[in-house]
Amino acid sequence: MISAVLAAANKVILGKDHQLRLALSCLLAQGNLLIEDLPGMGKTTLSQVLARVLGLGFNRVQFTSDLLPADIIGVSIFQKESGQFEFSPGPIFAQLILADEINRATPKTQSALLEAMEEHQVTVDGKTRPLPNPFFVIATQNPMTQMGTFPLPESQLDRFLMRINIGYPDPTAERELLLGRDRRSMLDDLEPVVTLEQLLALQAQATDVHLASSVIDYIQRLVQYTRDSGDFFTGLSPRGALALLRASQAWALIEGRDHVIPEDIQAVVPAVVEHRVRGAADHIGHGGIGLTEHMLASVEVVA
């Protein structure tokens, strides 16, 4: 099933198999994904492709500076005929949400989405309403160097299981992109390759992927390195350690294994760790880019 999902997605998203595997790992680990990249790199297309091949209900929310929390969650509207308030659900009530350019909205609106991500439910007028299952948020973010952005603070970045970038295509993929069909028109040809029940079963299966004691030891040494080495301004939190564990299990499942090996951990470390840490000399901004490679080289796989 997983190979069929990746094969279908790779027909539209050219030359980005690793990024697709990370995105699918994030979904199977029941986390949420942040994609940070320049406009026009395929962030929206990637989210639409995943929704199509997985058969998920999809909504896109374009974040702007005047977007209000009610525009995402929904609002109760008074119905004159019945004399009662009736809840009109917002776009968040879908299985896959694309929160496009999340850092262009105000912190208040960002928080409304992130709280829903954390709780998997929203409360309106004192009534709690559950969100669909599965519930997967893909948020896109423009680089902080661009104007009109409100940076996500560390506490909110930490709620994303992974952060990835798509990057420029290689020359071969870009040539095929230039000479081939329009990617958006190809979306219409995509059909679901798994059922909802199969997807939920895969998510449950990911949590059952075996973790040997030596593998957990390796995860702990990596986490401890971020706290003790002096390379990082702040170390990984326990939530970050759990995220690394869950992502490693999902990656192993995608690779066809029922147990985690060190290579699974190493494959997901940059996506899981880099948005949660800062270099010790970098007191402004986010990101431990480059430091994770040094961390992997410094921490022995076998103690």
C-alpha positions as CSV (number, residue, x, y, z in Angstrom):
1,M,0.0,0.0,0.0
2,I,2.7,2.5,1.0
3,S,4.7,1.8,-2.2
4,A,1.5,2.4,-4.3
5,V,1.0,5.8,-2.5
6,L,4.6,6.9,-3.2
7,A,4.5,5.7,-6.8
8,A,1.3,7.7,-7.5
9,A,2.6,10.8,-5.8
10,N,6.0,10.6,-7.6
11,K,4.2,10.8,-10.9
12,V,3.2,14.4,-10.1
13,I,5.9,15.6,-7.6
14,L,9.1,15.0,-9.6
15,G,12.4,14.2,-8.1
16,K,11.3,14.7,-4.5
17,D,10.9,11.1,-3.2
18,H,12.7,11.8,0.1
19,Q,10.4,14.8,0.9
20,L,7.3,12.7,0.0
21,R,8.5,10.0,2.3
22,L,9.0,12.4,5.1
23,A,5.6,13.9,4.6
24,L,4.0,10.5,4.6
25,S,6.0,9.5,7.7
26,C,4.7,12.6,9.4
27,L,1.1,11.6,8.6
28,L,1.6,8.0,9.7
29,A,3.2,9.2,13.0
30,Q,0.0,11.3,13.5
31,G,1.9,14.5,13.6
32,N,1.6,17.8,11.6
33,L,4.0,19.1,8.9
34,L,5.5,22.5,8.4
35,I,7.0,23.2,4.9
36,E,9.3,26.2,4.7
37,D,10.3,27.3,1.2
38,L,10.2,30.0,-1.4
39,P,6.9,30.5,-3.3
40,G,6.4,28.4,-6.3
41,M,8.3,25.4,-5.1
42,G,5.4,23.0,-5.1
43,K,4.2,23.2,-1.5
44,T,0.5,23.4,-2.4
45,T,0.8,20.7,-5.0
46,L,2.4,18.3,-2.6
47,S,-0.4,18.7,-0.1
48,Q,-3.1,18.2,-2.8
49,V,-1.3,15.1,-4.1
50,L,-1.3,13.5,-0.7
51,A,-5.0,14.3,-0.2
52,R,-5.9,12.8,-3.6
53,V,-3.8,9.5,-3.3
54,L,-4.9,9.0,0.3
55,G,-8.6,9.8,-0.3
56,L,-8.7,12.5,2.3
57,G,-11.1,15.5,2.5
58,F,-9.1,18.6,1.7
59,N,-9.4,22.3,2.6
60,R,-7.1,25.1,2.0
61,V,-6.9,28.2,4.1
62,Q,-4.9,31.1,2.8
63,F,-3.5,32.9,5.8
64,T,-3.4,36.7,5.6
65,S,-2.9,39.5,8.1
66,D,-6.7,40.1,8.4
67,L,-7.7,36.4,8.9
68,L,-9.6,35.9,12.1
69,P,-9.8,32.7,14.3
70,A,-13.5,32.4,13.4
71,D,-12.6,32.2,9.7
72,I,-10.7,29.0,10.5
73,I,-12.8,27.3,13.2
74,G,-16.3,28.5,12.3
75,V,-19.0,30.6,14.0
76,S,-22.5,30.3,15.4
77,I,-25.0,32.1,13.3
78,F,-28.5,33.1,14.5
79,Q,-31.2,31.4,12.4
80,K,-34.3,33.6,12.3
81,E,-36.6,30.8,11.3
82,S,-35.7,28.6,14.3
83,G,-34.9,31.4,16.7
84,Q,-31.6,29.5,17.6
85,F,-27.9,29.8,16.9
86,E,-26.6,27.2,14.4
87,F,-22.9,26.4,14.1
88,S,-21.4,26.9,10.7
89,P,-18.2,24.9,10.6
90,G,-15.0,26.5,9.3
91,P,-12.5,24.9,6.9
92,I,-10.7,23.2,9.7
93,F,-13.3,20.5,9.7
94,A,-11.5,18.4,7.0
95,Q,-9.1,15.5,7.2
96,L,-6.2,17.3,5.5
97,I,-5.8,21.1,6.0
98,L,-3.4,23.2,4.0
99,A,-2.6,26.3,6.1
100,D,-0.9,28.3,3.4
101,E,1.6,31.0,4.4
102,I,0.8,30.6,8.1
103,N,3.4,33.2,9.1
104,R,1.4,35.9,7.3
105,A,-1.4,35.7,9.8
106,T,-1.3,37.4,13.3
107,P,-0.2,35.4,16.3
108,K,-3.8,35.2,17.6
109,T,-5.0,33.5,14.4
110,Q,-1.9,31.2,14.3
111,S,-2.7,30.1,17.9
112,A,-6.3,29.2,17.0
113,L,-5.0,26.7,14.4
114,L,-2.2,25.4,16.5
115,E,-4.5,24.8,19.5
116,A,-6.9,22.8,17.3
117,M,-3.9,20.8,16.0
118,E,-2.9,19.9,19.6
119,E,-6.3,19.1,20.9
120,H,-7.9,17.6,17.8
121,Q,-11.1,19.5,18.7
122,V,-12.4,23.0,18.9
123,T,-14.7,24.7,21.4
124,V,-17.2,27.2,20.2
125,D,-19.8,28.8,22.5
126,G,-19.0,26.3,25.2
127,K,-19.5,23.3,23.1
128,T,-16.6,21.0,22.1
129,R,-16.6,19.7,18.6
130,P,-14.2,16.9,17.6
131,L,-12.2,17.2,14.4
132,P,-12.1,14.5,11.7
133,N,-9.9,11.4,12.0
134,P,-7.3,11.3,10.6
135,F,-6.6,15.0,11.0
136,F,-3.4,16.2,9.3
137,V,-2.3,19.8,9.0
138,I,0.3,20.9,6.4
139,A,1.3,24.4,7.1
140,T,3.5,26.4,4.7
141,Q,5.8,29.2,5.7
142,N,7.7,31.7,3.7
143,P,11.3,32.4,4.7
144,M,11.6,34.9,7.5
145,T,13.6,37.2,5.1
146,Q,10.4,38.0,3.2
147,M,8.3,41.0,4.2
148,G,5.0,40.8,6.0
149,T,5.6,37.7,8.2
150,F,4.9,37.0,11.8
151,P,7.5,34.4,13.0
152,L,6.2,31.4,14.8
153,P,7.6,31.2,18.4
154,E,9.4,28.1,19.6
155,S,6.4,26.8,21.5
156,Q,4.4,26.8,18.4
157,L,7.1,25.4,16.1
158,D,7.4,22.5,18.6
159,R,3.9,21.5,17.8
160,F,4.9,20.4,14.3
161,L,6.3,16.9,14.2
162,M,8.5,17.8,11.2
163,R,9.7,20.7,9.2
164,I,10.9,20.2,5.6
165,N,11.8,22.2,2.6
166,I,11.2,21.0,-1.0
167,G,14.1,22.8,-2.7
168,Y,14.8,23.3,-6.4
169,P,14.4,20.3,-8.7
170,D,17.4,18.6,-10.2
171,P,18.0,19.3,-13.9
172,T,16.4,16.1,-15.1
173,A,13.2,16.6,-13.1
174,E,13.0,20.2,-14.1
175,R,13.3,19.4,-17.8
176,E,10.5,16.8,-17.4
177,L,8.5,19.4,-15.6
178,L,9.0,22.0,-18.4
179,L,8.2,19.6,-21.2
180,G,5.5,17.6,-19.6
181,R,1.9,18.2,-18.6
182,D,0.9,20.9,-16.1
183,R,1.1,19.4,-12.6
184,R,-2.2,20.8,-11.5
185,S,-4.0,19.2,-14.5
186,M,-2.4,15.9,-13.5
187,L,-4.1,16.1,-10.1
188,D,-7.5,15.4,-11.7
189,D,-6.2,12.0,-12.8
190,L,-5.1,10.9,-9.3
191,E,-7.3,8.3,-7.6
192,P,-7.1,7.1,-4.0
193,V,-4.9,4.1,-3.6
194,V,-5.8,3.3,0.0
195,T,-9.1,3.4,1.8
196,L,-9.7,5.3,5.0
197,E,-9.7,2.1,7.0
198,Q,-6.3,1.1,5.5
199,L,-4.8,4.5,6.3
200,L,-6.0,4.3,9.9
201,A,-4.6,0.8,10.2
202,L,-1.2,2.0,8.9
203,Q,-1.2,4.7,11.5
204,A,-1.8,2.1,14.2
205,Q,0.8,-0.2,12.7
206,A,3.4,2.6,12.9
207,T,3.0,2.8,16.7
208,D,3.7,-0.9,16.9
209,V,7.0,-0.8,15.1
210,H,9.5,-2.4,17.5
211,L,12.1,-0.3,19.2
212,A,15.0,-2.3,20.6
213,S,16.7,-1.1,23.8
214,S,19.8,-0.2,21.9
215,V,17.8,2.0,19.5
216,I,16.1,3.8,22.4
217,D,19.6,4.3,23.9
218,Y,20.7,5.9,20.6
219,I,17.8,8.3,20.6
220,Q,18.5,9.2,24.2
221,R,22.2,9.9,23.4
222,L,21.2,12.2,20.5
223,V,18.7,14.1,22.6
224,Q,21.3,14.4,25.4
225,Y,23.8,15.7,23.0
226,T,21.6,18.7,22.2
227,R,21.4,19.5,25.9
228,D,25.0,18.9,27.0
229,S,27.3,19.5,24.0
230,G,27.3,23.3,24.1
231,D,26.5,23.4,20.3
232,F,22.9,24.3,21.0
233,F,21.3,27.3,22.7
234,T,18.5,25.0,24.0
235,G,18.3,21.3,23.9
236,L,15.4,19.0,22.7
237,S,12.4,18.8,25.0
238,P,10.8,15.5,26.0
239,R,8.2,16.2,23.3
240,G,10.9,16.6,20.8
241,A,12.4,13.2,21.9
242,L,9.0,11.6,21.5
243,A,8.6,13.1,18.1
244,L,12.0,11.6,17.0
245,L,10.9,8.2,18.2
246,R,7.5,8.3,16.5
247,A,8.9,9.6,13.2
248,S,11.6,6.9,13.3
249,Q,8.9,4.2,13.7
250,A,6.9,5.6,10.7
251,W,10.0,5.8,8.5
252,A,10.8,2.2,9.3
253,L,7.3,1.2,8.3
254,I,7.6,3.0,5.0
255,E,10.9,1.2,4.4
256,G,9.1,-2.1,4.9
257,R,10.5,-3.0,8.3
258,D,8.7,-4.0,11.6
259,H,11.6,-2.6,13.7
260,V,13.6,0.6,13.9
261,I,17.3,0.7,12.9
262,P,19.7,3.6,13.5
263,E,19.4,4.6,9.8
264,D,15.7,5.3,10.3
265,I,16.5,7.7,13.1
266,Q,19.2,9.4,11.1
267,A,16.9,9.8,8.1
268,V,14.3,11.8,10.1
269,V,16.6,13.8,12.5
270,P,17.0,16.9,10.3
271,A,13.2,17.2,9.8
272,V,12.3,16.5,13.4
273,V,15.1,18.4,15.2
274,E,16.2,21.5,13.2
275,H,13.1,23.6,13.8
276,R,13.2,22.8,17.5
277,V,16.8,24.0,18.3
278,R,19.1,26.9,17.7
279,G,22.9,27.0,17.5
280,A,24.5,28.3,20.7
281,A,25.8,31.4,18.8
282,D,22.5,32.1,17.1
283,H,20.4,34.0,19.7
284,I,18.0,35.3,17.0
285,G,15.8,33.2,14.7
286,H,15.3,29.5,14.6
287,G,16.9,26.4,13.1
288,G,19.8,24.1,13.8
289,I,20.6,23.6,10.1
290,G,24.0,22.1,9.8
291,L,24.2,21.3,13.5
292,T,22.3,18.0,13.1
293,E,24.8,16.7,10.6
294,H,27.6,17.4,13.2
295,M,25.4,15.8,15.9
296,L,25.0,12.6,13.9
297,A,28.7,12.5,13.2
298,S,29.5,13.1,16.9
299,V,27.2,10.6,18.6
300,E,28.2,7.0,18.3
301,V,25.5,4.5,17.1
302,V,26.7,1.9,19.6
303,A,27.7,3.1,23.0
